[in-house]
Amino acid sequence: MSFASLSKPEIGPLIERISGASDLTLLVGAGASMEAGLPSWRRLIETLLETVAAELSGLGEKEQATWVEATLQRDDLLGAGAVVEVMAQEDLDKLIPDRLYGGQGPEAFAPGPIAHQVAALRKIWEERLEILTTNYDDLLEQALIDAGTAPSRIRSYIQNREPDKRPRRTVAVTHLHGLAGRSGSPKGIVLTEEHYHRMQRGTSWQEKLVTARLRDSTCVFVGMSLADPNLIRYLYGYEPGDPPRHAAIFVRQGEPEVPESVRSALEEAAAGRWARCGVEAIFVDHFADAAQLLYEIGHRKVVGADAYRPVGERAGEVIACIERGLAIDDQEKFAKRQVALSSGLRMLLQEIVPLTLSLSKLRQGDEVLELALWIFDGEGTGLIGWAHSDRAHQDPSTVASSIAMCMPPGGTWSEVCRWC
């Protein structure tokens, strides 16, 4: 995570607007699955095609890869899904879960930061918040359980079940494209061009539901590319307000590298495109940033306008507090504390390596291992290696910063910033 991407001038007004919504809808896409290690929609289709290619007689390994690439180029993702359906030896209801979870099963995957923040917002807004997802997995349901919701209260729907027709105190997760989770067989899977076109005959339950939420609530799209043709149709099918009421949080992580000028031009075009549909486009660097932005919305609603302070300000205070502890302004103290930190990191390394090896049943090779303490710089754009198990700096000026790195799954500033 780089909290600098949440310091842009448009972030504050967005947080204020969304946190003030009386009715909120979260539309959660593949980003919430990808951060947990599951494939993107495109990667899932590619994997399904690779399975079909391996079943085709007369194709060598190289030819199989060529067939997959040619199919994607010719038929796009929806058409490729249809190819899988007609050519695969297994039924989609069996094949999709197997390829979605890589043969490990859904139990092998845990919710990531976005899913956990969705669950946190549901506790804040309660029944005034609706959760819709295009994902097949049940990671959002698991995140709700992790947040303290009793499993008996959670309902996974593959149809439009109005709130007044649900059991009392139910927490609903509506799967717009079907469900292939931990219990039961897959239901209502939407994958191919035929499935999508059926949803456009007359008025589908998905269209009625999403259009109603766009009209009657504030919607936040998170973890979505908004490339879904039906979602695009819904966005163009309702009457947007002015200025935009809804928001889409786009994540740059995983996108192809392009020059900064090109990226800015692409994002400017996307922002203009979605503004026509009443959706403000927000671009953040990492999935963890998207989760942090959701946290900020909930935090702002809980503490109120007077007590809320932006994450960059709070994080800056935490970093300054740590730097004071490192005594970077006193070279003599700094040198002594470096020795103590280096010694402590060596002791920790000696403890965790045997434990890790025993849990993983791996053998230790002849590699020389090191443990380091990295802290964001004050701008939130770089990392600084302040302490290392194999050395002790004697002068703060010898410590160099590095390029910012993505915080691992589960990492947000929300917990860190609460105490400072």
WOJO-V53619 format. One record per run of one state. SS is the DSSP state (H for helix, E for strand, C for the rest). FROM is the first residue (numbers start at 1). TO is the last residue. If there is no record, write none. Layout:
ss:SS from:FROM to:TO
ss:SS from:FROM to:TO
This chain:
ss:C from:1 to:2
ss:H from:3 to:6
ss:C from:7 to:8
ss:H from:9 to:19
ss:C from:20 to:23
ss:E from:24 to:28
ss:C from:29 to:30
ss:H from:31 to:34
ss:C from:35 to:40
ss:H from:41 to:55
ss:C from:56 to:60
ss:H from:61 to:87
ss:C from:88 to:91
ss:H from:92 to:100
ss:C from:101 to:105
ss:H from:106 to:108
ss:C from:109 to:112
ss:H from:113 to:128
ss:E from:129 to:133
ss:C from:134 to:138
ss:H from:139 to:146
ss:C from:147 to:150
ss:H from:151 to:153
ss:E from:154 to:157
ss:C from:158 to:162
ss:H from:163 to:165
ss:C from:166 to:170
ss:E from:171 to:175
ss:C from:176 to:178
ss:E from:179 to:179
ss:C from:180 to:186
ss:E from:187 to:187
ss:C from:188 to:192
ss:H from:193 to:198
ss:C from:199 to:204
ss:H from:205 to:216
ss:C from:217 to:217
ss:E from:218 to:222
ss:C from:223 to:228
ss:H from:229 to:237
ss:C from:238 to:245
ss:E from:246 to:251
ss:C from:252 to:259
ss:H from:260 to:275
ss:C from:276 to:278
ss:E from:279 to:284
ss:C from:285 to:286
ss:H from:287 to:303
ss:C from:304 to:310
ss:H from:311 to:326
ss:C from:327 to:330
ss:H from:331 to:360
ss:C from:361 to:371
ss:E from:372 to:376
ss:C from:377 to:381
ss:E from:382 to:388
ss:C from:389 to:390
ss:E from:391 to:391
ss:C from:392 to:395
ss:H from:396 to:398
ss:C from:399 to:400
ss:E from:401 to:403
ss:C from:404 to:412
ss:H from:413 to:418
ss:C from:419 to:420
